[in-house]
Amino acid sequence: MASRMKPAEGAMTLAEMKEFAGFSAATQRYIRRALDIGFEREDALERWSRDVVEAASIRAQARMYERIPELRALMPDDSDLDSIEPFMAPLVTVSAFDLGQGRLTSFSAYRFLYERLVGAEVRPWLPSAFCSAAALPHLHPDLRRKLLQSISEAAATASGWSNRQPAFFPQWVEKVDAAALPH
């Protein structure tokens, strides 16, 4: 018997797809690349590198993403200060790397990626990690300004977060030559 998606799940998946479609092409590409690296879905170096600079960036990202399983394991159950320090430091470090690549240019793009890389449980921690990473001096002041202005007051001061796991995980799609399609 085939499993069926509940109407609410389908609507949420469609909303996630629509959100992803609203990102720039460069942001979409970076998110797909990051998910391939984070979940070891494909040979990211072969699929995504267009030159030696991008190949070096992918290798650095893969080294940085080695911390993601640790992040999932260290996810705090509450806001006890002793339990958040071992989690927040690596989350801010990985976030700073991603923001420093210049392709995640808004909080919504950052949140979209990290909900998938780390899981829905990370949502309460994303505003503070994003703001911390976006304020670091390794970013150009114009990028810092753009990033920090992209987080809404509602996102920064939310009183609660959904624990629903994301359903849409964008992947590489091969281009199809329209001329080769049967008419």
Disulfide bonds with the S-S distance in Angstrom:
none
